[in-house]
Amino acid sequence: MNDTEKDILIEIMRQNIVEKERYIYELIRENLKLKAQAAPKPKEG
């Protein structure tokens, strides 16, 4: 495997990692939204 092939492979791997990070962050955001909806509302006194 030459340097050009290695560089291409590294770039593909980086892009794959970025896509996975975006997916994970989106799941976290959705999870926080659902938790906020499920949280009991504080009683006004």
Summary of the structure (lengths in Angstrom):
residues: 45
radius of gyration: 20.4
end to end distance: 70.5
largest distance: 71.1
contacts: 72
relative contact order: 0.08
helix: 80%
strand: 0%
